[in-house]
Amino acid sequence: MQVSIETTSGLERRMTIVVPSETFEDKVKTKLEDTARQARLDGFRPGKVPIREIRRRFGSAIRQEIAGELMQHAFFDAVQQEDVTPAGTPSLEIVNMDPGVDLEFTATFEVFPTVELAPFSKVSVKRLQADVTEADVDRVVEHLRSQRKTFNPVERGAAEGDQVKIDFTGRLDGDVFDGGSGEDVTFVIGEGRMIEDFDKGVRGASAGETVTFDATFPDDYNAEHLRGKTVQFEVSVKEVAEAELPALDEEFFANFGVTEGGLEAFRAEVRKSMEGELETAINRQLKEQVMAELARLHEIQLPEALVKREIDALRQQMLQQMQMYGQQDGMPDFPDDLFRDEAVRRVKVGLVINEIVDTQELKPSAERVRERIEAEAKNYAQPQQVIDWYYSNHQQLQQIEMAVLEEQVMEAVVEQADVTEVPSDYEAVISGRALGHDHDHDHDHDHEHHHDDSGEKSGKGSD
């Protein structure tokens, strides 16, 4: 096998590979003979079809099939011979596959770039410092109570925190508009589910009362035809219910797995969970900074094949999230440009991390891998079965190992980086405000809101 390689542009290489005619023709002959033994053609007994007839009928397709198989194997051998690492699937093109001459083809592909690591001392990050206080625990306990509150009907005007059940009709320029009406709609006043003017218009109304008011939609409302428009709503209040928080008793504690020790044990469990969440948030925000710094400090020519693969992964991730939130039909065809910047950043950082792993000869810590798996297994009734499953499932185990390895890379960088310790507090760290980023984190669950044409903002989240 003869191999030559040339640089066409940047990271792109074109490899020309020549496979001896004897090798090609021997495989074609073998395939023709196999086909003759298996072929069933009119006018011939099974297994007795002459080779010349097989060649006449199937010869061209068989040569094409054998050429494809040979090209795949020859390319694999050639990249090992030339010590090159393709960054994506090659584009194979036949130059010559005529009978009696050598099989010649080209393989065009991108290679991985050379990464010159910048000194880690140029990495500048802020590490947050915070503790969980008793006041923080108080707030989270009240939040947990609020999540499990019940509502009891009352005979008075609706106020902040009350849940109301209503029928409503909205009119834009005197006409009822699509999506502007609803029956038996329930919402809690002051929680932000409805647009502000609608929320205000219902306050003070009692069950059995009908109120009419104007409400102006925000300029950033997602329904473009309603942005900034003033709509007249007619609202019939069917029920006003007052919130009642559950008592801090044994029944409440049992919902969180605390069956002994009462309030003190429950608060200790809440604190433990908060401290874990705090540590995770601090490490996550430190990692985000390190990633951003590694991207900033390195200029690398990126293989387009890797960028395209990452774009496809990000697009698939977004579609899965949309399906998770209930959208099944009419999924949009998101353009590549929507994901390109993030894909470029991820590919660049990934290449830098790989270079750090190679140069520092890092291996995933078996002890840390075990700790992660055991921590995950604790959430299940039979932890040992979960542990055994991870260690018997190569793909799942590899995911844990890669996460641990990435953690070790972060530590290696931070050890030499310019680190500024920044005092903060639990709320600021969890929300992301401590570093000027709002993660919209609400203690123990995230919220994602969207608007509809009725003036309602629907919120979906998971505990």
Sequence and secondary structure as in RCSB ss.txt:
>XXXX:A:sequence
MQVSIETTSGLERRMTIVVPSETFEDKVKTKLEDTARQARLDGFRPGKVPIREIRRRFGSAIRQEIAGELMQHAF
FDAVQQEDVTPAGTPSLEIVNMDPGVDLEFTATFEVFPTVELAPFSKVSVKRLQADVTEADVDRVVEHLRSQRKT
FNPVERGAAEGDQVKIDFTGRLDGDVFDGGSGEDVTFVIGEGRMIEDFDKGVRGASAGETVTFDATFPDDYNAEH
LRGKTVQFEVSVKEVAEAELPALDEEFFANFGVTEGGLEAFRAEVRKSMEGELETAINRQLKEQVMAELARLHEI
QLPEALVKREIDALRQQMLQQMQMYGQQDGMPDFPDDLFRDEAVRRVKVGLVINEIVDTQELKPSAERVRERIEA
EAKNYAQPQQVIDWYYSNHQQLQQIEMAVLEEQVMEAVVEQADVTEVPSDYEAVISGRALGHDHDHDHDHDHEHH
HDDSGEKSGKGSD
>XXXX:A:secstr
 EEEEEEEETTEEEEEEEE HHHHHHHHHHHHHHHHHH   TTS TT   HHHHHHHHHHHHHHHHHHHHHHHHH
HHHHHHHT  BSS  EEEEEE  TTS EEEEEEEEB        GGG EEEEEE    HHHHHHHHHHHHHHT E
EEE SS   TT EEEEEEEEEETTEEEEEEEEEEEEEETTSSSB HHHHHHHTT  TT EEEEEEE  TT SSGG
GTT EEEEEEEEEEEEEEE   SSHHHHHTTT  SSHHHHHHHHHHHHHHHHHHHHHHHHHHHHHHHHHHHH   
   HHHHHHHHHHHHHHHHHHHHHTT  SS     THHHHHHHHHHHHHHHHHHHHHHHTT    HHHHHHHHHH
HHTTSSSHHHHHHHHHH HHHHHHHHHHHHHHHHHHHHHHHSEEEEEE  HHHHHHTGGGT    EETTEEEEEE
E TTSBEEEEE  
